């Protein structure tokens, strides 16, 4: 017994508590950065802090809700994702003290660092909506959300079994990751209702806290055409504050008239989840007044603590919080931190805020899809094409355009022309 005790004491006393690089978070941002530094630093120089044992591709949850994917297809054991040559501590951070280069874990362990990457994401908080959790837990046929693993598996059954009544979709009055998702699941649901031949018996409504349907003007214009064509009711500046499951009522606050409430009856309610910064970050000196890590938007370096960088949803970078933003910024972070870490002065491009939020407006495009539906998709793709500069994105959009054009009726006037640019420049205005 004594020998076992001494072994435990010796292990605790020799436990490494200082690392050259600490990474908080093992989502796509944390793993991308850690993977690159694992090739630059010696073994045991990097520690990744995250309690999650399953890595999930969360952008795919809209497809799970539409019955296109299974939740399990988007998951992988976290241990298989952690980069080699790094240490993974399966715990969450509970406190960060950048003045001391220190991170404290939930179990009380303290870890110090030379450099820190914060990639903690943001957290979902359904408690900001009175009655939401009770409704999601106890009435999954009528109240659903794609925004957590716990609830996403209920969505498709509710949508596919819905036959008549009012389907209500919401967008919250908080910062939100993948801001197109609440709208995307609505379009996929509406498409499913059509496939089930019940669309004429269902009213579809989208209540958003925003003053417009989408934050980018040119895409908002294209989406307004989709909403109009598919007879979706749009209400702006409404924020869901309460769900009354027993009476199937959703209570919204009019954000233009604070304190004024409006009640909507529903038969199916999809909740766009409210979100917020993690508490351990919000109470640290790393964040701005809104609780997000305060970094330079072009370098991802902290404005006050130069040995701290951050990436992804937890930052205050003025761009949409998406995996695409992480993909567009992680190399810039790594190169800037490498310059600092190794005393180099290599030229690094500035992060330009690139992000992407794909909006799937149809679950499936086929030869039975109407000309009007195809034209609506074409308009959105053309607007995307005009805003892209990366050749791979341009190629992808042109491929989609070419395939969609071939589905239009033979008598549609575009078939009189051979050049795609004729369509781009003229036909979309008809």
N, C-alpha and C positions, 0 to 999 in steps of 0.2 A: 504493500500500500504506500509506504514511504517513497519507494522508487517511482511509482506512478505520479505521486505528488511533485516530486522533484523534476520529472520530465515536463509536467505541465507548467511549472514555474519557469523552467529554463526556456520553454517555447515562448511564453509570454514576455519574458525579459529580453528575448532576442528578436521579437517581432519588429519588422521594419516599420517605422513611423514617419520617415522622411523620404520624399520622392522628388526627383527632378521635375516631373510633370504629373500633375493631378488633373484628371478629367472627371467632371461631375456629369453623369448621364451617359447612357448607352443606347440612345436612339440613333438615328441616322447621322446626326451631326457629331455626336461624341465618338461614335465608332469610326467615322470617316477620318476624323483628325487623329485619333489614337492609332489607327492603322498606319497612317503615313509617318507618324513619329516613331512607331515601333521599328521602322526600317532605318531610322536615323540615330536612335539612342541605344545604349547597352541594355541587356536584360535586367529587369527589376528596377528600371528607372521610371517606369510609367505605371500608375495605378488608376483604374477605372472604378468609380463609385456609383453603384446602382443596385437596388434590391430586386428589380424585375428579373425573373428567371425565364421569361418567354419574350422573344423579340417579335414584334408585330408590325406588319406593314399597314399602318392605320389608313392611308389614303384609299386602300381597297375596301374599306368598310361600306362605302356607298354601293359597291358591287355586291357585297354580301346582302345588304338590305334589299337589293333588286333581284336576288336569287341567281345572279350570274356567277358568283363565287361562294365557296364555303369559307367560314371563318378560319378553319384549320389550315386551309391552303395558304393563308397569309402569315403563318406563324412558324417559328423555328426556335429550338432551345437556345437561350442566350449564350450558353457555354460554347455553342458552335459558331457564334458570331464574334466573340471576344478575340481581338487580334493576338496572334502569337507574340511572345516576347513582352507581354504586359501582365500585370497583376489585376485581378478582378476581386473587389471586396463586395460581397452581396449584402449591402446595407444602404440606407439612404443617408444623405447629408442632413444634419439638423441645424448646423450653424456654420457660417463662414465669417472669418475675421481676416480680411485682406491686410490689415495693418500688421498682423502677426504672421502672415502667410500660412494660415491655419484653417483646416476644415475639421469640424467635429461631426462624428457619426451618431446615429440614433442610440447605439450601444455605449456611447460615452468615449469611444476611442478618438484620439486626436491625431491628425495627420498634418504634417507641414510640407511645404512645397517650395520649389524655386519658381515654378511657373504653374499657372492654373488656367484651364479651359472650362468654362461653364456652358454646359449643353443640356440643361435640366428640363427643357420644355416648359409647358404650362399645365395647370391642372383643371380638370372639369369640376364644376360645383353646381349640381342640380339643386342644392339647398337654397340657392338664390331665388328659386321659384317655389313658392309655397305649394305644398301638395304634390310636387312633381315626382319625387321619389316614391311616395305611396302609390301614385297612379302607375308609374312604370313597373313597380314590383307586383302590384295586385290586379292590374287591368291591362295585361300585355296584348289583348286583342284590339284595344282601342287607343292606347297611349304607348308610343314607341320612340326610340332614338337610335341612330346609328353610331352615336359618339362614344360608346364604351363597349368593351368586349362582353360585359354582362348583358347588355340590352340589345346589341346589334343582331343577335340570332333570333330575336322575336319579330324583327321588322318584316321580313319577307312573308311569313305566315299571315301577319296582319294585313299586309297589302294584297296578297294573292287571294285571300278569303273575303276581301271587302267587296260588297255587291251594290250598296246603295247608301246615299247620305252625303254628309259633308266631310271632306278630307282637308284638314287644316295643317299647314306647315309653317314653322316659325324660324326667325333669325334673331339672336339675342342682342341686347344692348351692351355687349362687352367685346373686348378683343377676342378673336376666335381664330383657331388654326383651321386652315383650308376653308376660307370663307365662302367658297362656292358650293361646299358640300350640302348645306341645308336646301339649297336650290336644286342641286343635282339629283338628290334623292326624290325631290318632288317631280322632276321631269321623268325620271325612271318609273316612278309610281304611276304617273299619268299615262305613260306608254303601256304599262302593264294593265291598267284598267281598260285601255283600248283593245289589247290583245285578248282580254277576258270578256270582251263585248258588253261591258257594263258602264262605259264612259258616259253614256247619255243619262245614266241614273245617278251620277256623282258630281257634286260641285267641288272643285279644287280651288283652294285659297292659299295665298302666300302672304303672311303678315311679317313684315320686316321692320326692324328698328331704324333702318337706314332711310334717308330721304329719297333714295332711288333704288332700283332693283339690283344694281351692281355698281361698284365704286369707280370703274373705268368707263368713261363716257361713251366711247365708240362701241364697247361691248354691250353696255347697257341698252343702247339703241337697237342692237341686233336681238338682244334677249327680249326686249319689249315687243318685237315682232312675233317672237315665239309665243310669248304669253298671250298676245292678242289672238293669234291664229288658233291656239289650242284652248281658248276660252278659260284661262286661268285668272281668277280674281286676285288683283294685287292691292294690298293696303300697306302704306308706308308709315314710318314713325310710330309704330306700335310695338311695345315690348311686353312679352309674356311675363306676368308677375305671380299668377296663381292658376293652379289646375284643380277643379272640383270634380273629382272622378265620379262621385255618386250621381251628380246631375249632368255630367259630361259638358261642363262649361269651362272655357278658358278665359281668364281675365287679363286684359291688356291695359297698360298705361299709355295714354297719349303723350308722347315725349314733347310735343309742341305745346301741350297744356298739362304740365306736371300736376299729378294728383287726380287727373280726370281719367276714369276707367271706362272701358268698353268691354262688354261680354259677348263672346261668340259661342254658340252651341256647336258641338262637334260630334261626329260619329267615329272619326279617326283623327288622332292628333300626333304629329311628329314634332318633337321638341329639338330645336337647335340649341345645343347645350351652352349655358353660360360658362365662361372660363376666367381664370385669374392666375397671377403669379404664385409660385410656391411660397409658402409662408417663410421658410428658412432664408429665401432670397429677399423677400419683401422687407424683412426686418434687418437686413444687412446694410452695410455702407456701399454696396456695389450698385445699388439701383437708383433709378430716377424717382420722381414724385409719384409715378404710377406703378412702381414696383418692378420695373423691367431693367435688366442689366444695362448700364449706361456706357455704351461703346461708340467709338467713331464709326460712322455708317460706311466709310470707305475702306477701313483697315481692319475692323472688328476688334481693335485694341481698346481696352478700358480707358476712359478719359482721365481717370485719377490714378489708377494703379497700373503702371505700364507692364508689369509681369502677368497681368490678367487679360485674357481674351474670352470672348463669348460668341456663340453661334446659335442660330435657330430661333425657336419660339420664345425663349426666355429673354431675348434682347429687345432693345427699343429701336432697332433699325426700322426706318419708315418704309416698310414693304410688307406685303401679305405674308403671313406665317405659313409656309408650305415646305414640303420636302424639296421642291425645285429651288427654293431660296437657299437651302442648305447645300444643294449640289452646286449652285452658282457661286457660293462664297467660301466653302471649306478650303479650297486650294489657296485662296488669298490669305485666309487666316494662317494656314500652315506656313506659307512662305514668309509672312510678316513675323510670325513668332520665331521661325528659324533664323531670320536675320538677327533678331534680338538675342536668341539663345546662343548662337555661334559667332556673334560679333561680325556678321556679314552686312553688306550693303547692296545686295542684289536688288535690281529693280522689280517691283511688284505692281501689277495692275490694280487699279482701284475697283472695289466692288460697286457696281452700278445699280444695285437694287433689284437685279433680275429675279423674277419669281414667275410662277405659272400655276394656274388653277383651272385645270380642264373641266369644262362643263359638258357632260354627256346629256344631250337633250332627247335621245332616243335609245331604248334598250337594244334595238336591232334595226339596221337599215336593210331593207330587202326590196325585191321588185314589187311587193304589195304596198310599199310606202308611197304616199301621195306625192304629186309634184310639189304641192305647197310645203310639205314637210321637208322634202329634199332641198328646196330653195331656201328655206329658213336655215338649214344646216350650212348650205353653201355660203350664205351671207356671213355667218359667224366665221367660217374658215377663211374667207377672203379678208375680213377685218384682221384676223390673226396674221395672215400672210403679210399684210402691209406693215405690221408692227415688228416682225421678226427680222433679225440680221444674221443669225446663225444658220449656216448652210444646211445642217442636218434637220433643223426645224422647218426650214423652207421646203426641203425635199419631202418631208413627211406630209406637210399641208398640201402640197401640189399633188401628191399621190392620192390623198383623200379626195381632193377636188375632182381629179380625173375619174376616180371610181364612182363618185356620186353623180357626175354628169351623165355617165352611161346609163344610169337608172331612170333618168327623166324620160317622159313619153316621147315616142318617135316624132310626133308632130310639134314638139316644143322647139321654139325658134333657135335655140342655141345650137341645135344640130346642123344649122346652115353654115356654121363657122367651124374652122379647124383649130384656131388658136385660142388657148385658154385665156390669154390676156384680153381678148375681145369680151369674154364673159365678165372678167374682173372689172373692166372699164365701163361696160354698158349694161349688160343684162341684169345685174343685181339691182339696178334702179327701177326695173319694171315690176 
